Amino acid sequence: SISISREGIHLVVKASVNLGASFKTWRAYKYVPDVTTGAKSSANTMYKKVELTEAERTEYGIPSLTNSILKFDQPNADLEFEATYEIDKCRLTVINGTISDGSTSKTFDFGDTVYINANTSNGYHFSHWEVVEGNPIWPADGKTYKYTHVILRGDATVRAVFEEYKIP
């Protein structure tokens, strides 16, 4: 969060976004006197943090809180801004196999570890996993095990590859 308390300055406040998350919205707060308890102290007066109403944001000239970059002239008020985020969603699709719950396609949170299993097929044996699309993270030698896991960093499609049994 960012605290701002100077009047007459043009401000640009930008939310930083980490890999695997998306900016959702800003929350804007002001400090008001609170004689009982508070989060901020000035001399003998205690203050508490209160979220700004839409009318107060308009009065202070603060634009919509849904843009990750706020541009406005600083009002005569002590304000604090807090960016909120959502974890990105990723879809995993499994061909010739299933996700641990038995489905073949499902949405997960970015960074989730997902267990997958190759389906057995008559006359064939499991060879390896291959990535059809995306960039999931595999454990060491994980592509060579029938039952394994991947870590999602975006949408991905993986396929279990089988080879025909050879009879000598």
N, C-alpha and C positions, 0 to 999 in steps of 0.2 A: 504494500500500500504506500501511497505517497501523501505527505502532509504539505499543505501550502498555506502561507499566511502573509503574503505581501499584496498590497493594493496597487492597481495601476500597471501591472505587468502583463504582457500578452503571454499566455502559457500554452505549451504543447505537452500533453501527457500521453505517453504511449505505453501500451501493455506489451510486455515481452511474453512470447509464447514458446513453451518447450515442446520438443518432439513428442508426439503422441497426445497432444492436447490442443484444443481450439478455444480461442477467446469466446466468452459468452456475453458478458455485460460488465459494466462498471457499477459499483455502489458508491454513492457520494454521501458524506457525513459532515455534520457541523458539530461544534461543541457548544453546549448550553450550560449555564450555571446550575449546579446541583448542590444544595446545602447539606445533603445527607451523605452521599458517596460520589465518587467520580473517578475517571480514568486520567484526568489531567488537572494539575494544580497551578494556580497563579496567585501568589501572595496567600491570602486566607480564603480565597474562593475556590471551590471544587467544581469541576466540569464533567459532564457526561457526554458521550458520543451518541448522536441521534441522526438517523438517516434523513436526508433531505426529501421533502415532498416534491412532486412535479412542479407545483407552483413556485416553490423556492428555487428550484433549478432554473426555471424560466426567468425569475426575478434576477438571479445571479448571472444570467446569460450563458449558462452551461448547456451545450447541445445534447442531443440524444445520447444516452449512455450505452447504445448498442454498437457504436463504432469503436474499434480498438485504439483509435487516436482521437483525443479530445483537444480542441483548440478553442480558447476563450480568453477574455480579459479577466484578470483576477479581481473578484469583488472584495469589498471590505468585510471579510469574514475569514475565520480559521476553518479551513476545509480539509477533508481527508478523502482520498479516492482509493478504492480497493477493486482490483480486477478479479473477476471470477471466470473460471474455465470449466470446460467439459472434457472428459477423456474421449479421444477419437474412437470410433467403432470400426471394426475390421470384419470382413466376411471371409470365412474359410470354407472352401468347397473341396471335397475329397472324391476322387474318381477311383473306382475299383476298391473302395474301402469305406470306412465309417469313422465318424467322430465318436468319442467314448460313450456318448448318450445314444448311439445308434443312428443318428442323422447323418446326412451326407453334405449338408450345407447349413451354416449357422453363423450368427453375428456374435462377436466377442469384443471386449475392450482391448485397445491397443496395449501390447505388452503381455497379454494373457498367455499362459502356457496351456496348450490344447493337446490332449492325447488322441492319437489316431491309430486305427488298426486296419491292416490290409485284409480284404475278403479272400477266403480260400476258394480256389476254382478247380474243379475236377480235371486231372491231367496236366495241371500246371503247378509250379511252386513259386513262392515269392522270391523276387530277385532284388529289388530296391525301390525306393521312392524317388520320383522326379518332380521338379517344380515346373508346372505348366505356366503359371503366371504369378507374379509377386516376388517377394523377397523374405520368406519366413526364415527364422534362425533355427538351425538344427543342432542337436547335441553332437558331440564327436561320434562318428560312425553311426549316427542316428538314422541315416538314409538306408542303412543295410538291415535294419530290424523291422520285422513285420508289425510289431507293436512299438510305437515310439511317440515322441512329442515334438511339437514345433512351438516357437514363440512368435506371435504375430506382431508385425510392424507395418501392417497395411493389409489390404485385401490380398488373398492368395488362393491359388488352386494347386493342389498336389495330386499326383497320380501314383497308385501302386502299380509297379511293373512286374509281370509274371513271365516265366519262361516255361516252355513245354518240357515235361519230363522226357528224358531220352532213354529209350530201352535199348540196351546193348545187343 
